[in-house]
């Protein structure tokens, strides 16, 4: 039996403790862009088109840095131990749901969730190697019902079935306590005819307060809406549209 660690991003890799096992980096942002489709080849094709435009990277770069990592999932056997290192914010959670959905389709149920050792939105970034070791030592074993629920949460997210997402968020609250709150934040970022989404409203408030320097804007937004886990490029795109 082998051990795998699936990490949500390169930042965690740079501070990762000395643990045995293969490391796979999830370099995606399923919080944005098209997520429909069941066939992985066509799914990743549409993701490549979106990422290349959204983040100004080449399709070859996406294939090399992202899809190559996901292809390592094929080396995981059903009896192998898989540790999923993901934080609680929406950015990380959507990636987690996607990864679990893939692993479940391959028949892997020996999954553990490794979460931060605190209850704020700073995630693993505020933790040192000893803290990360503590999180690993307190990893949560996901039983079949948990795996099914996370996989179904991905499907509900794909289909924009917010009622199903809320139901599953409550069901998984014992695993990720703030998941219902995260699902609500996802629902609130949708625009409607009367008003813009919650992230844009937060940026509008910052703009109305007279803040124009983007570094300061990003810092303030991250304090106000850390639940989303947006990176600076995502916030900057929203900010430029608002301006």
HELIX and SHEET records of a PDB file:
HELIX    1   1 UNK A   10  UNK A   14  1                                   5    
HELIX    2   2 UNK A   40  UNK A   54  1                                  15    
HELIX    3   3 UNK A   59  UNK A   62  1                                   4    
HELIX    4   4 UNK A   63  UNK A   67  3                                   5    
HELIX    5   5 UNK A   68  UNK A   71  1                                   4    
HELIX    6   6 UNK A   72  UNK A   75  5                                   4    
HELIX    7   7 UNK A   90  UNK A  105  1                                  16    
HELIX    8   8 UNK A  123  UNK A  126  5                                   4    
HELIX    9   9 UNK A  129  UNK A  137  1                                   9    
HELIX   10  10 UNK A  144  UNK A  158  1                                  15    
HELIX   11  11 UNK A  162  UNK A  171  1                                  10    
HELIX   12  12 UNK A  179  UNK A  188  1                                  10    
HELIX   13  13 UNK A  198  UNK A  208  1                                  11    
HELIX   14  14 UNK A  214  UNK A  224  1                                  11    
HELIX   15  15 UNK A  226  UNK A  228  5                                   3    
HELIX   16  16 UNK A  232  UNK A  242  1                                  11    
SHEET    1   A 5 UNK A  22  UNK A  25  0                                        
SHEET    2   A 5 UNK A   3  UNK A   7  1                                        
SHEET    3   A 5 UNK A  81  UNK A  85  1                                        
SHEET    4   A 5 UNK A 111  UNK A 114  1                                        
SHEET    5   A 5 UNK A 140  UNK A 142 -1                                        
END                                                                             
